[in-house]
Amino acid sequence: MLENSFIMVAIILLINIVYVSFFTIRMILTLKGQRYLAAGLSMIEVVIYVVGLGLVLDNLNQIQNLIAYAVGYGIGVIVGMKIEEKLALGYITINVITKEYDRDLPKALREQGYGVTDWAAHGLEGNRMAMQILTPRKYELKLYETIKELDPKAFIIAYEPKAIHGGFWVKSVRKGKLFS
């Protein structure tokens, strides 16, 4: 079966897509502090890697195998990123600056389950309202849409907090009480 050149290329391509997808997810899990899950995934990842690389090294005279390995690597990066987007591990913090004092934007966001802290701010063009909003990453895009609906001119900055400690909102999310 492996003597057929087309089948060999397809197998190498598929193996590398799976390997690099696992690699990408493992790196993200490591960065998120999921060390045991990352370690478990790395054991599977290394077996896939050795098998795929072995197939290429055993057949170095076939340039199509090397090309399949490289293309599979590139596709694997994209697939791994797409999987991570779907998993959306962790939280995201959004800083919003708006001129809309007459509307109660923090209240509207809190009613939808977001953790919002707001305060008065002063910008180049006058008074503003600043808000810091915490949400699970899986709700990030929905939050952007909500903010843009409430204030299309809002200035938005997003970042991923490395550590979160305390606060009623995080406890509620961990218990599954929000966004049900």
N, C-alpha and C positions, 0 to 999 in steps of 0.2 A: 504493500500500500504506500509506504513512504518513498518508493522508487519513482512514483509518478511526480514529476516536477511541479505540476499545478497544485497537487494535494499538499506537497511539502511547503510550498509558499503559503498556502492558506493556513496550514497548521502553525507555522512560525508567526504569521501575522496575528492570528487569534491568540496564541500564547503570549505574545508581547503586549497586545492590547489588555489582556487580563492582568498580566504582571504589573504593568505601569499603572493601571487603574488601582490595583491593590497598593502599590507604592505611594501613590498620591493620597489615598484615603488614610494609609498608615501615618504618613507625615502630618496630616491634619489632625488625626486622633492624638498623636504625640504632642502637637502644639496645644491641643485643648486639654491636656492632662489626663487623657484616657490611656494610661500606660499599659495596663494589662490587656485591654482590647487590642492596642497597637502591637504588643508583643505577640499575641496569638495570631494576628493577621500577618505579621512578618514571617512566621514559620511557614505559612502557606505560600506567601510571596516568594520566599527563597527557593522553594521546591519548583515553582513555576519558572523562576528565573533560570535555574540550573538546567532544566529540561530544554527551555527555549534556546539558551545560549549554546548548549551542547549540540542541538540540531544544526545550528549555524556553523559552529566550529568543525563539526564532522563533515560539512559540505561546503567548505570555503571556496572551492572551485566553481560554485554556482552563484554568480553575482546576484541573481534574483532572490536568493535566500537572504543575503545581506540587505538588499533593498527592502524586502518584506519585514525584516527585523527593524529597520529604521522607520519605515512607515507605520508599523505597529506601535512603535514607541511614541511617535507623534500623536496617533489616534488615541492611544492609551492615556496620554496627558489630558486630552479633551474629555474623554469618557470619565476619567477620575474626577475632573472638575465638575462635570455635570452631576455625577453621583453625590459629590459633596454639597452642591447647591441644593439637591433634593433632601439630603439629611439635615442641612442647616443647623448644625450643632452650635450651642452657646447662645449668647445674647448680643444685642447690638444697642449702642447708645446713639441717640440722634440729638444733636443740638439744633434748635430752631430759633431763628430771630425773625420777628414779625412786627409790623406797624399796627396790627389789628388789636388795639386796646378795647375798642367798643364791643367786640365779640369775645365771649369767654371760651377761647380755644382750649386752654388747659382742661376746663370742665368737660367739654365735648370729647376730648381725647380720653379723659379718665372714665367717662361713661362707657367707652368702648373697651375698657380694660387695660389701657396703657398706664404705666407708672410715669407720672409727670411731676417735675419740680419746676416752678416758674418764678421769675423775678423781673424787676424793672431793670432795663439796661439803657445805655446812652450811646448812640452811634453818631457818625459824621452828620447825618441829616436829622438828628433829633432823638426823641424818646422812642424806645422800642420795648417789646416784651421778649424776654429770652426764656426758652424752655429746654429742659433736659428730659429726654424720654427714653425709658428703658423698655425693651421688648425682646422676646425670643427671636432669633434670626429668622425662623420660619414665617414670622409676621412682618418682616422688614419691608417688603414691597407693598403690602397692604397699608402699612403705616405711611409710606411715602405718598401713596395715592390719597389717603385720608387727609394728610397735611395739605397737599396741593388742592384738594377740593375745598378745604376750609380757608386757605389763603394761597392762591396761585403764585404770589410774589414772595412767599416765605424763603428765607435764606436757610439752607439745610446743610449740616455737616454730620457725617456718620463715622463712627469708629467702633471697634470691638474692644470692650473692656477685658483686661487680662484677669482681674480678680474682682469679685463682688462680695461684700460682707454686709450683713445687716439689712434692715429695711423690711417693712411689712410686705411689700409687693413681691420681692423675690421669694419669700416664704410661701406666698399664695400660689405663685406660678409652679414652684416645686411640688406643691400638694395637688396641682392640677385644677385649681379653682378658677383660673382665668382662661378666656378664649375657648370655652367649651362649646 
